[in-house]
Amino acid sequence: MFSVSHFLFGGSGDRYFMSEQVSDKRVCFRCLVAGRVQGVFFRAAAREQAQRLGLTGYAQNLPDGRVEVLACGEPDLVGQFREWLRIGPPGAEVTGVACEPDTFQHPSGFDTR
Protein backbone atom coordinates (compact mmCIF):
# COMPACT_ATOMS: atom_id res chain seq x y z
CA MET A 1 0.00 0.00 0.00
CA PHE A 2 1.29 3.51 -0.70
CA SER A 3 0.19 7.01 0.24
CA VAL A 4 -0.87 9.86 -1.96
CA SER A 5 -1.02 13.49 -0.89
CA HIS A 6 -3.49 16.10 -2.02
CA PHE A 7 -5.38 19.18 -0.87
CA LEU A 8 -8.88 19.22 0.58
CA PHE A 9 -10.85 22.45 0.66
CA GLY A 10 -12.76 23.53 3.73
CA GLY A 11 -16.18 25.09 3.66
CA SER A 12 -14.67 28.57 3.87
CA GLY A 13 -12.19 27.92 1.06
CA ASP A 14 -9.41 26.85 3.41
CA ARG A 15 -6.95 24.36 1.98
CA TYR A 16 -5.77 21.41 4.03
CA PHE A 17 -2.86 19.19 3.08
CA MET A 18 -3.84 15.58 3.55
CA SER A 19 -2.09 12.29 3.20
CA GLU A 20 -4.31 9.27 2.92
CA GLN A 21 -4.03 5.62 2.10
CA VAL A 22 -5.04 4.99 -1.51
CA SER A 23 -6.80 1.75 -0.61
CA ASP A 24 -8.89 3.38 2.14
CA LYS A 25 -9.83 6.90 0.91
CA ARG A 26 -11.25 7.79 4.30
CA VAL A 27 -10.33 10.91 6.21
CA CYS A 28 -10.66 12.30 9.72
CA PHE A 29 -11.09 15.93 10.74
CA ARG A 30 -10.99 17.31 14.27
CA CYS A 31 -13.19 20.39 14.62
CA LEU A 32 -13.71 22.88 17.42
CA VAL A 33 -17.15 24.48 17.39
CA ALA A 34 -17.67 27.78 19.23
CA GLY A 35 -20.77 29.73 20.21
CA ARG A 36 -23.83 28.65 22.13
CA VAL A 37 -23.20 24.96 21.57
CA GLN A 38 -23.49 23.48 25.05
CA GLY A 39 -26.85 22.84 26.67
CA VAL A 40 -28.66 22.90 23.31
CA PHE A 41 -28.35 19.19 22.38
CA PHE A 42 -25.49 19.95 19.97
CA ARG A 43 -23.62 16.71 20.71
CA ALA A 44 -26.73 14.53 20.36
CA ALA A 45 -27.68 16.24 17.10
CA ALA A 46 -24.10 15.86 15.82
CA ARG A 47 -24.22 12.14 16.62
CA GLU A 48 -27.54 11.81 14.78
CA GLN A 49 -26.19 13.67 11.74
CA ALA A 50 -22.93 11.66 11.73
CA GLN A 51 -24.81 8.36 11.97
CA ARG A 52 -27.09 9.41 9.11
CA LEU A 53 -23.96 10.03 6.98
CA GLY A 54 -22.24 6.80 8.11
CA LEU A 55 -19.41 8.62 9.89
CA THR A 56 -17.52 7.57 12.99
CA GLY A 57 -15.93 9.66 15.73
CA TYR A 58 -17.18 11.62 18.72
CA ALA A 59 -18.48 14.93 20.03
CA GLN A 60 -17.50 16.17 23.48
CA ASN A 61 -17.97 19.33 25.52
CA LEU A 62 -14.83 21.25 26.41
CA PRO A 63 -14.39 23.21 29.65
CA ASP A 64 -14.13 26.50 27.71
CA GLY A 65 -17.67 26.14 26.29
CA ARG A 66 -16.75 24.79 22.85
CA VAL A 67 -17.53 21.34 21.47
CA GLU A 68 -14.77 19.18 20.02
CA VAL A 69 -15.81 16.89 17.19
CA LEU A 70 -13.86 14.11 15.47
CA ALA A 71 -15.45 12.97 12.21
CA CYS A 72 -14.06 10.09 10.13
CA GLY A 73 -15.35 8.67 6.86
CA GLU A 74 -15.59 9.26 3.13
CA PRO A 75 -14.22 12.72 2.23
CA ASP A 76 -17.44 14.04 0.66
CA LEU A 77 -19.55 12.87 3.61
CA VAL A 78 -17.13 14.39 6.13
CA GLY A 79 -17.38 17.61 4.09
CA GLN A 80 -21.19 17.56 4.37
CA PHE A 81 -20.91 17.02 8.11
CA ARG A 82 -18.47 19.91 8.47
CA GLU A 83 -20.96 22.17 6.68
CA TRP A 84 -23.67 21.02 9.12
CA LEU A 85 -21.38 21.90 12.05
CA ARG A 86 -21.43 25.55 10.88
CA ILE A 87 -25.21 25.63 11.42
CA GLY A 88 -25.86 23.05 14.15
CA PRO A 89 -29.24 22.07 15.54
CA PRO A 90 -32.11 24.44 16.33
CA GLY A 91 -31.25 26.37 19.48
CA ALA A 92 -27.52 26.45 18.78
CA GLU A 93 -25.76 29.65 17.76
CA VAL A 94 -22.52 28.66 16.06
CA THR A 95 -20.05 31.55 15.89
CA GLY A 96 -17.08 29.63 14.51
CA VAL A 97 -15.81 26.25 13.40
CA ALA A 98 -12.10 25.46 13.13
CA CYS A 99 -11.26 22.12 11.52
CA GLU A 100 -7.97 20.45 10.80
CA PRO A 101 -7.11 17.06 9.35
CA ASP A 102 -6.27 14.36 11.84
CA THR A 103 -4.62 10.97 11.50
CA PHE A 104 -7.20 8.50 10.26
CA GLN A 105 -8.62 6.46 13.09
CA HIS A 106 -11.02 3.54 13.07
CA PRO A 107 -13.42 4.41 15.88
CA SER A 108 -16.51 2.24 16.06
CA GLY A 109 -19.65 4.33 15.78
CA PHE A 110 -20.08 7.95 16.78
CA ASP A 111 -20.06 8.69 20.51
CA THR A 112 -20.98 11.62 22.69
CA ARG A 113 -18.70 12.21 25.64
MITOR-21959 format. One record per atom (N, C-alpha, C): x, z negated, y; residue in one letter; atom name. Coordinates in pm, 1 decimal. Layout:
REM MITOR-21959
+----------+----------+----------+--------+-------+
|        u |        w |        v | residu | atome |
+----------+----------+----------+--------+-------+
|        X |        Z |        Y |      a |    CA |
...
+----------+----------+----------+--------+-------+
This chain:
REM MITOR-21959
+----------+----------+----------+--------+-------+
|        u |        w |        v | residu | atome |
+----------+----------+----------+--------+-------+
|     84.8 |      0.0 |   -115.7 |      m |     N |
|      0.0 |      0.0 |      0.0 |      m |    CA |
|     90.4 |      0.0 |    123.3 |      m |     C |
|     49.9 |     68.8 |    228.5 |      f |     N |
|    128.8 |     70.3 |    350.8 |      f |    CA |
|     37.0 |     45.1 |    468.5 |      f |     C |
|     96.9 |      8.7 |    581.4 |      s |     N |
|     19.3 |    -24.0 |    700.8 |      s |    CA |
|     22.8 |     90.5 |    799.2 |      s |     C |
|    -80.7 |     98.5 |    877.8 |      v |     N |
|    -86.5 |    195.7 |    985.6 |      v |    CA |
|   -126.0 |    119.0 |   1111.2 |      v |     C |
|    -71.1 |    157.2 |   1224.4 |      s |     N |
|   -102.0 |     88.9 |   1349.4 |      s |    CA |
|   -180.9 |    181.2 |   1439.3 |      s |     C |
|   -270.1 |    124.6 |   1515.4 |      h |     N |
|   -349.3 |    202.3 |   1609.7 |      h |    CA |
|   -405.4 |    110.0 |   1717.1 |      h |     C |
|   -475.0 |    165.2 |   1812.7 |      f |     N |
|   -537.7 |     86.6 |   1917.9 |      f |    CA |
|   -687.4 |     76.9 |   1893.3 |      f |     C |
|   -743.5 |    -39.9 |   1920.2 |      l |     N |
|   -887.9 |    -57.8 |   1922.1 |      l |    CA |
|   -925.3 |    -86.5 |   2066.6 |      l |     C |
|  -1040.8 |    -45.6 |   2108.1 |      f |     N |
|  -1084.5 |    -66.3 |   2244.7 |      f |    CA |
|  -1193.6 |   -170.7 |   2247.9 |      f |     C |
|  -1176.5 |   -268.0 |   2336.6 |      g |     N |
|  -1276.0 |   -373.0 |   2353.3 |      g |    CA |
|  -1393.8 |   -321.8 |   2432.8 |      g |     C |
|  -1498.0 |   -404.3 |   2438.1 |      g |     N |
|  -1618.5 |   -365.9 |   2509.0 |      g |    CA |
|  -1595.0 |   -342.1 |   2656.9 |      g |     C |
|  -1493.4 |   -404.1 |   2714.5 |      s |     N |
|  -1467.2 |   -386.9 |   2857.1 |      s |    CA |
|  -1356.5 |   -284.6 |   2880.0 |      s |     C |
|  -1323.3 |   -206.5 |   2778.7 |      g |     N |
|  -1219.1 |   -105.7 |   2792.3 |      g |    CA |
|  -1080.7 |   -157.7 |   2760.8 |      g |     C |
|  -1070.4 |   -284.7 |   2720.5 |      d |     N |
|   -941.0 |   -340.8 |   2685.2 |      d |    CA |
|   -887.8 |   -273.6 |   2560.0 |      d |     C |
|   -756.6 |   -254.8 |   2556.0 |      r |     N |
|   -695.5 |   -198.4 |   2435.6 |      r |    CA |
|   -626.3 |   -309.1 |   2358.6 |      r |     C |
|   -641.3 |   -305.5 |   2227.8 |      y |     N |
|   -576.6 |   -402.6 |   2140.9 |      y |    CA |
|   -495.1 |   -326.7 |   2038.1 |      y |     C |
|   -371.1 |   -369.3 |   2019.1 |      f |     N |
|   -286.5 |   -307.5 |   1918.7 |      f |    CA |
|   -314.3 |   -376.7 |   1787.3 |      f |     C |
|   -348.8 |   -299.5 |   1688.5 |      m |     N |
|   -383.5 |   -354.9 |   1558.0 |      m |    CA |
|   -296.7 |   -293.4 |   1449.9 |      m |     C |
|   -272.3 |   -370.5 |   1349.4 |      s |     N |
|   -209.5 |   -319.9 |   1228.9 |      s |    CA |
|   -301.7 |   -357.3 |   1114.6 |      s |     C |
|   -338.8 |   -262.3 |   1036.0 |      e |     N |
|   -430.6 |   -292.1 |    927.1 |      e |    CA |
|   -386.5 |   -220.6 |    800.8 |      e |     C |
|   -432.6 |   -270.7 |    690.2 |      q |     N |
|   -402.8 |   -209.8 |    562.4 |      q |    CA |
|   -490.4 |    -85.8 |    546.5 |      q |     C |
|   -429.3 |     26.7 |    512.4 |      v |     N |
|   -504.3 |    151.2 |    499.1 |      v |    CA |
|   -610.9 |    139.9 |    391.9 |      v |     C |
|   -583.6 |     68.9 |    284.5 |      s |     N |
|   -679.8 |     61.2 |    175.2 |      s |    CA |
|   -795.7 |    -33.3 |    206.0 |      s |     C |
|   -786.2 |   -115.2 |    309.4 |      d |     N |
|   -889.1 |   -213.7 |    337.6 |      d |    CA |
|   -974.4 |   -173.7 |    458.3 |      d |     C |
|   -914.2 |   -132.9 |    567.3 |      k |     N |
|   -982.9 |    -91.0 |    689.7 |      k |    CA |
|  -1079.3 |   -195.3 |    742.0 |      k |     C |
|  -1046.0 |   -320.2 |    723.6 |      r |     N |
|  -1125.2 |   -429.6 |    778.9 |      r |    CA |
|  -1039.7 |   -500.6 |    881.9 |      r |     C |
|  -1103.7 |   -553.9 |    983.6 |      v |     N |
|  -1033.1 |   -621.0 |   1091.4 |      v |    CA |
|  -1093.2 |   -757.9 |   1115.4 |      v |     C |
|  -1017.5 |   -841.7 |   1184.6 |      c |     N |
|  -1065.8 |   -971.9 |   1230.1 |      c |    CA |
|  -1035.4 |   -985.6 |   1378.2 |      c |     C |
|  -1129.4 |  -1040.2 |   1452.0 |      f |     N |
|  -1109.1 |  -1074.2 |   1592.6 |      f |    CA |
|  -1149.0 |  -1219.2 |   1612.7 |      f |     C |
|  -1066.9 |  -1290.3 |   1690.6 |      r |     N |
|  -1098.7 |  -1426.8 |   1730.9 |      r |    CA |
|  -1142.4 |  -1418.7 |   1876.3 |      r |     C |
|  -1261.5 |  -1469.9 |   1905.0 |      c |     N |
|  -1318.6 |  -1462.3 |   2039.2 |      c |    CA |
|  -1350.7 |  -1601.4 |   2090.4 |      c |     C |
|  -1330.8 |  -1620.0 |   2219.9 |      l |     N |
|  -1371.4 |  -1742.2 |   2288.0 |      l |    CA |
|  -1482.7 |  -1704.5 |   2384.1 |      l |     C |
|  -1596.5 |  -1771.2 |   2369.3 |      v |     N |
|  -1715.3 |  -1739.1 |   2448.2 |      v |    CA |
|  -1740.6 |  -1854.3 |   2544.5 |      v |     C |
|  -1747.5 |  -1821.8 |   2673.3 |      a |     N |
|  -1766.6 |  -1922.8 |   2777.5 |      a |    CA |
|  -1904.1 |  -1909.8 |   2841.0 |      a |     C |
|  -1947.9 |  -2017.3 |   2904.9 |      g |     N |
|  -2076.5 |  -2020.6 |   2973.3 |      g |    CA |
|  -2162.1 |  -2131.8 |   2915.3 |      g |     C |
|  -2292.2 |  -2116.7 |   2927.4 |      r |     N |
|  -2382.9 |  -2213.4 |   2865.3 |      r |    CA |
|  -2407.0 |  -2164.1 |   2723.3 |      r |     C |
|  -2317.8 |  -2206.3 |   2634.2 |      v |     N |
|  -2320.4 |  -2157.0 |   2496.1 |      v |    CA |
|  -2326.3 |  -2269.1 |   2392.9 |      v |     C |
|  -2331.2 |  -2392.4 |   2439.2 |      q |     N |
|  -2349.3 |  -2504.6 |   2347.8 |      q |    CA |
|  -2484.5 |  -2567.6 |   2375.6 |      q |     C |
|  -2553.3 |  -2607.3 |   2269.4 |      g |     N |
|  -2685.2 |  -2667.3 |   2283.9 |      g |    CA |
|  -2796.6 |  -2565.5 |   2300.8 |      g |     C |
|  -2766.3 |  -2437.2 |   2276.7 |      v |     N |
|  -2866.4 |  -2330.7 |   2290.4 |      v |    CA |
|  -2874.7 |  -2246.7 |   2162.3 |      v |     C |
|  -2830.9 |  -2304.0 |   2051.4 |      f |     N |
|  -2834.6 |  -2238.2 |   1919.5 |      f |    CA |
|  -2746.7 |  -2113.0 |   1913.7 |      f |     C |
|  -2639.0 |  -2111.8 |   1993.5 |      f |     N |
|  -2549.3 |  -1996.5 |   1995.4 |      f |    CA |
|  -2483.8 |  -1975.5 |   1858.9 |      f |     C |
|  -2431.8 |  -2084.6 |   1800.1 |      r |     N |
|  -2362.4 |  -2070.6 |   1671.3 |      r |    CA |
|  -2455.6 |  -2022.6 |   1561.0 |      r |     C |
|  -2576.1 |  -2077.6 |   1556.0 |      a |     N |
|  -2672.6 |  -2036.2 |   1453.3 |      a |    CA |
|  -2711.8 |  -1889.7 |   1472.1 |      a |     C |
|  -2732.3 |  -1849.3 |   1597.5 |      a |     N |
|  -2768.4 |  -1709.8 |   1624.4 |      a |    CA |
|  -2650.8 |  -1617.4 |   1592.4 |      a |     C |
|  -2528.4 |  -1662.4 |   1619.0 |      a |     N |
|  -2409.6 |  -1582.4 |   1586.3 |      a |    CA |
|  -2398.8 |  -1564.8 |   1435.2 |      a |     C |
|  -2424.7 |  -1671.5 |   1360.7 |      r |     N |
|  -2421.8 |  -1662.2 |   1213.6 |      r |    CA |
|  -2526.7 |  -1562.3 |   1164.5 |      r |     C |
|  -2645.9 |  -1569.4 |   1220.0 |      e |     N |
|  -2753.7 |  -1478.1 |   1180.9 |      e |    CA |
|  -2715.4 |  -1332.7 |   1210.3 |      e |     C |
|  -2659.9 |  -1309.1 |   1328.4 |      q |     N |
|  -2618.7 |  -1173.9 |   1366.9 |      q |    CA |
|  -2505.0 |  -1124.2 |   1277.4 |      q |     C |
|  -2406.8 |  -1210.1 |   1250.9 |      a |     N |
|  -2293.2 |  -1173.4 |   1165.7 |      a |    CA |
|  -2340.0 |  -1140.9 |   1024.1 |      a |     C |
|  -2429.8 |  -1221.1 |    971.2 |      q |     N |
|  -2480.5 |  -1196.7 |    836.2 |      q |    CA |
|  -2558.1 |  -1065.5 |    830.9 |      q |     C |
|  -2633.8 |  -1036.1 |    935.5 |      r |     N |
|  -2709.1 |   -911.2 |    941.2 |      r |    CA |
|  -2614.4 |   -791.5 |    936.2 |      r |     C |
|  -2495.1 |   -805.8 |    998.9 |      l |     N |
|  -2396.4 |   -698.0 |   1003.4 |      l |    CA |
|  -2301.0 |   -699.9 |    883.1 |      l |     C |
|  -2312.3 |   -801.0 |    796.6 |      g |     N |
|  -2224.3 |   -810.8 |    680.1 |      g |    CA |
|  -2084.5 |   -858.9 |    714.2 |      g |     C |
|  -2071.1 |   -937.8 |    820.5 |      l |     N |
|  -1940.7 |   -989.4 |    861.9 |      l |    CA |
|  -1916.0 |  -1127.1 |    803.0 |      l |     C |
|  -1790.2 |  -1165.3 |    798.8 |      t |     N |
|  -1752.2 |  -1299.0 |    756.6 |      t |    CA |
|  -1678.0 |  -1365.6 |    871.3 |      t |     C |
|  -1664.7 |  -1498.1 |    862.7 |      g |     N |
|  -1592.7 |  -1572.9 |    965.6 |      g |    CA |
|  -1661.2 |  -1704.3 |    994.6 |      g |     C |
|  -1657.1 |  -1745.0 |   1122.9 |      y |     N |
|  -1717.6 |  -1872.0 |   1161.9 |      y |    CA |
|  -1743.4 |  -1874.3 |   1312.2 |      y |     C |
|  -1825.9 |  -1970.9 |   1352.3 |      a |     N |
|  -1847.9 |  -2003.1 |   1493.1 |      a |    CA |
|  -1840.3 |  -2154.5 |   1504.9 |      a |     C |
|  -1761.7 |  -2202.5 |   1600.9 |      q |     N |
|  -1750.3 |  -2347.6 |   1617.4 |      q |    CA |
|  -1743.5 |  -2384.6 |   1764.2 |      q |     C |
|  -1803.7 |  -2499.1 |   1796.8 |      n |     N |
|  -1796.5 |  -2551.7 |   1932.5 |      n |    CA |
|  -1656.6 |  -2604.2 |   1959.3 |      n |     C |
|  -1610.3 |  -2585.7 |   2081.3 |      l |     N |
|  -1482.9 |  -2641.0 |   2124.7 |      l |    CA |
|  -1509.8 |  -2755.4 |   2222.0 |      l |     C |
|  -1418.1 |  -2851.1 |   2232.4 |      p |     N |
|  -1439.2 |  -2965.3 |   2321.2 |      p |    CA |
|  -1456.2 |  -2927.0 |   2469.0 |      p |     C |
|  -1404.0 |  -2811.7 |   2508.5 |      d |     N |
|  -1412.6 |  -2771.1 |   2650.2 |      d |    CA |
|  -1543.6 |  -2698.7 |   2684.1 |      d |     C |
|  -1637.7 |  -2689.9 |   2588.0 |      g |     N |
|  -1767.4 |  -2628.9 |   2614.1 |      g |    CA |
|  -1779.4 |  -2484.5 |   2569.1 |      g |     C |
|  -1668.9 |  -2422.6 |   2529.1 |      r |     N |
|  -1674.5 |  -2285.2 |   2478.8 |      r |    CA |
|  -1706.9 |  -2285.6 |   2330.2 |      r |     C |
|  -1735.2 |  -2166.4 |   2278.4 |      v |     N |
|  -1753.2 |  -2147.1 |   2134.3 |      v |    CA |
|  -1645.1 |  -2051.2 |   2087.3 |      v |     C |
|  -1577.0 |  -2088.5 |   1979.9 |      e |     N |
|  -1477.2 |  -2002.4 |   1917.6 |      e |    CA |
|  -1543.8 |  -1930.7 |   1801.1 |      e |     C |
|  -1520.6 |  -1799.6 |   1794.2 |      v |     N |
|  -1581.0 |  -1719.3 |   1688.8 |      v |    CA |
|  -1472.8 |  -1635.6 |   1621.1 |      v |     C |
|  -1469.9 |  -1636.9 |   1489.5 |      l |     N |
|  -1386.1 |  -1546.5 |   1411.5 |      l |    CA |
|  -1480.0 |  -1451.5 |   1339.9 |      l |     C |
|  -1460.6 |  -1321.3 |   1360.9 |      a |     N |
|  -1544.9 |  -1220.5 |   1296.7 |      a |    CA |
|  -1456.2 |  -1121.7 |   1222.9 |      a |     C |
|  -1484.2 |  -1102.3 |   1093.4 |      c |     N |
|  -1406.1 |  -1012.5 |   1009.3 |      c |    CA |
|  -1499.1 |   -913.9 |    939.4 |      c |     C |
|  -1456.0 |   -787.7 |    935.4 |      g |     N |
|  -1534.7 |   -686.4 |    867.2 |      g |    CA |
|  -1494.3 |   -547.2 |    909.2 |      g |     C |
|  -1583.5 |   -452.1 |    887.3 |      e |     N |
|  -1558.9 |   -313.1 |    926.2 |      e |    CA |
|  -1544.3 |   -304.7 |   1078.6 |      e |     C |
|  -1448.0 |   -227.4 |   1127.9 |      p |     N |
|  -1422.4 |   -223.4 |   1272.1 |      p |    CA |
|  -1544.3 |   -194.0 |   1358.6 |      p |     C |
|  -1627.8 |    -98.7 |   1320.0 |      d |     N |
|  -1743.5 |    -66.3 |   1403.5 |      d |    CA |
|  -1845.7 |   -179.2 |   1404.4 |      d |     C |
|  -1860.9 |   -250.4 |   1293.6 |      l |     N |
|  -1955.0 |   -361.2 |   1287.2 |      l |    CA |
|  -1903.2 |   -481.8 |   1364.9 |      l |     C |
|  -1772.9 |   -506.6 |   1357.4 |      v |     N |
|  -1713.2 |   -613.4 |   1438.5 |      v |    CA |
|  -1731.0 |   -579.6 |   1586.7 |      v |     C |
|  -1716.8 |   -452.4 |   1622.5 |      g |     N |
|  -1738.1 |   -409.4 |   1760.6 |      g |    CA |
|  -1880.3 |   -434.7 |   1807.2 |      g |     C |
|  -1978.7 |   -408.3 |   1722.4 |      q |     N |
|  -2118.5 |   -436.8 |   1756.0 |      q |    CA |
|  -2140.4 |   -586.2 |   1776.7 |      q |     C |
|  -2078.3 |   -665.5 |   1691.5 |      f |     N |
|  -2090.8 |   -810.8 |   1702.4 |      f |    CA |
|  -2027.8 |   -860.7 |   1832.0 |      f |     C |
|  -1914.1 |   -806.5 |   1866.6 |      r |     N |
|  -1847.0 |   -846.8 |   1991.1 |      r |    CA |
|  -1934.0 |   -813.5 |   2112.2 |      r |     C |
|  -2003.6 |   -702.2 |   2108.2 |      e |     N |
|  -2096.2 |   -668.4 |   2216.8 |      e |    CA |
|  -2210.5 |   -770.1 |   2222.1 |      e |     C |
|  -2260.7 |   -811.4 |   2105.6 |      w |     N |
|  -2366.9 |   -912.0 |   2102.2 |      w |    CA |
|  -2317.9 |  -1043.3 |   2162.5 |      w |     C |
|  -2191.8 |  -1080.3 |   2135.7 |      l |     N |
|  -2138.1 |  -1205.4 |   2189.9 |      l |    CA |
|  -2146.8 |  -1208.7 |   2342.6 |      l |     C |
|  -2138.0 |  -1094.0 |   2407.8 |      r |     N |
|  -2143.0 |  -1088.1 |   2554.6 |      r |    CA |
|  -2281.8 |  -1120.2 |   2609.2 |      r |     C |
|  -2382.8 |  -1113.8 |   2522.6 |      i |     N |
|  -2520.9 |  -1142.3 |   2562.9 |      i |    CA |
|  -2566.6 |  -1275.7 |   2504.9 |      i |     C |
|  -2545.4 |  -1293.3 |   2373.2 |      g |     N |
|  -2586.0 |  -1415.2 |   2305.4 |      g |    CA |
|  -2735.4 |  -1422.4 |   2285.0 |      g |     C |
|  -2781.8 |  -1535.3 |   2233.2 |      p |     N |
|  -2924.5 |  -1553.5 |   2206.6 |      p |    CA |
|  -3000.0 |  -1591.0 |   2334.3 |      p |     C |
|  -3132.9 |  -1585.1 |   2329.8 |      p |     N |
|  -3211.4 |  -1632.9 |   2444.0 |      p |    CA |
|  -3173.4 |  -1778.9 |   2474.5 |      p |     C |
|  -3162.9 |  -1812.6 |   2598.6 |      g |     N |
|  -3124.8 |  -1948.5 |   2637.4 |      g |    CA |
|  -2977.4 |  -1963.2 |   2668.6 |      g |     C |
|  -2895.5 |  -1874.5 |   2615.9 |      a |     N |
|  -2752.1 |  -1878.0 |   2645.2 |      a |    CA |
|  -2725.9 |  -1804.0 |   2775.8 |      a |     C |
|  -2623.0 |  -1846.4 |   2845.4 |      e |     N |
|  -2576.2 |  -1775.9 |   2965.3 |      e |    CA |
|  -2426.3 |  -1752.9 |   2948.3 |      e |     C |
|  -2392.1 |  -1638.9 |   2892.2 |      v |     N |
|  -2252.1 |  -1606.3 |   2865.8 |      v |    CA |
|  -2187.1 |  -1559.8 |   2995.9 |      v |     C |
|  -2077.5 |  -1626.8 |   3033.3 |      t |     N |
|  -2005.3 |  -1588.6 |   3155.2 |      t |    CA |
|  -1875.1 |  -1516.7 |   3124.2 |      t |     C |
|  -1831.0 |  -1520.4 |   2998.8 |      g |     N |
|  -1708.3 |  -1450.8 |   2962.8 |      g |    CA |
|  -1681.9 |  -1454.9 |   2814.2 |      g |     C |
|  -1620.8 |  -1348.5 |   2766.0 |      v |     N |
|  -1580.5 |  -1340.4 |   2625.3 |      v |    CA |
|  -1439.6 |  -1284.5 |   2622.6 |      v |     C |
|  -1348.5 |  -1359.0 |   2562.7 |      a |     N |
|  -1210.2 |  -1313.3 |   2546.5 |      a |    CA |
|  -1183.4 |  -1299.3 |   2397.7 |      a |     C |
|  -1151.3 |  -1177.7 |   2353.9 |      c |     N |
|  -1125.7 |  -1151.9 |   2211.7 |      c |    CA |
|   -984.5 |  -1099.2 |   2193.2 |      c |     C |
|   -926.3 |  -1136.8 |   2082.5 |      e |     N |
|   -796.7 |  -1080.3 |   2044.8 |      e |    CA |
|   -793.5 |  -1060.3 |   1894.9 |      e |     C |
|   -719.8 |   -959.7 |   1850.0 |      p |     N |
|   -710.6 |   -935.4 |   1705.8 |      p |    CA |
|   -643.2 |  -1053.1 |   1636.9 |      p |     C |
|   -683.4 |  -1076.7 |   1516.0 |      d |     N |
|   -627.0 |  -1184.0 |   1435.8 |      d |    CA |
|   -587.5 |  -1125.5 |   1300.9 |      d |     C |
|   -500.5 |  -1192.7 |   1230.9 |      t |     N |
|   -462.0 |  -1149.6 |   1097.2 |      t |    CA |
|   -586.3 |  -1145.1 |   1010.0 |      t |     C |
|   -600.7 |  -1036.9 |    933.2 |      f |     N |
|   -719.7 |  -1025.9 |    849.5 |      f |    CA |
|   -723.3 |  -1138.8 |    748.9 |      f |     C |
|   -838.7 |  -1200.5 |    740.3 |      q |     N |
|   -861.8 |  -1308.8 |    645.5 |      q |    CA |
|   -978.8 |  -1268.0 |    557.1 |      q |     C |
|   -992.1 |  -1336.0 |    447.4 |      h |     N |
|  -1102.1 |  -1306.9 |    354.0 |      h |    CA |
|  -1193.0 |  -1429.1 |    341.6 |      h |     C |
|  -1251.1 |  -1472.7 |    454.3 |      p |     N |
|  -1342.3 |  -1587.8 |    440.5 |      p |    CA |
|  -1467.2 |  -1544.5 |    363.7 |      p |     C |
|  -1527.5 |  -1638.9 |    295.7 |      s |     N |
|  -1651.4 |  -1606.4 |    224.1 |      s |    CA |
|  -1767.8 |  -1645.9 |    313.3 |      s |     C |
|  -1850.3 |  -1550.6 |    348.9 |      g |     N |
|  -1965.5 |  -1577.9 |    432.8 |      g |    CA |
|  -1929.4 |  -1603.2 |    577.6 |      g |     C |
|  -2027.7 |  -1646.1 |    653.5 |      f |     N |
|  -2008.5 |  -1678.3 |    795.1 |      f |    CA |
|  -2060.8 |  -1819.4 |    814.7 |      f |     C |
|  -1972.5 |  -1909.7 |    857.4 |      d |     N |
|  -2005.7 |  -2051.5 |    869.3 |      d |    CA |
|  -2020.7 |  -2094.5 |   1013.7 |      d |     C |
|  -2097.7 |  -2200.3 |   1034.1 |      t |     N |
|  -2097.6 |  -2269.2 |   1162.3 |      t |    CA |
|  -2027.9 |  -2401.4 |   1139.0 |      t |     C |
|  -1946.9 |  -2437.9 |   1234.9 |      r |     N |
|  -1870.3 |  -2563.7 |   1221.0 |      r |    CA |
|  -1901.9 |  -2654.9 |   1336.6 |      r |     C |
+----------+----------+----------+--------+-------+
